[in-house]
Amino acid sequence: MIKIDTKEDPRQVVEHHKLVICPTCGQKLTDVKYVKGIVTLRIKCRRCKNYINVDLIGNDDDCKT
């Protein structure tokens, strides 16, 4: 089973950590703040309408804020 939890960030401040960019058209798809372990996403690009596979691999030392 996959559990997904989404919520609006109360701090509406622009922060740039790691950006996921579409390899076809260059559209910025999402901003990754922290990953521990391995995550695989399948995202549909808003601009070119292609599905993009994203593999995120992180550990305790990456992107800590």
Secondary structure, DSSP 8 states (H G I E B T S, - for coil): ---------S------SEEEE-TTT--EEEEE----EEEEEEEE-TTT--EEEEEEEE-TTSS--
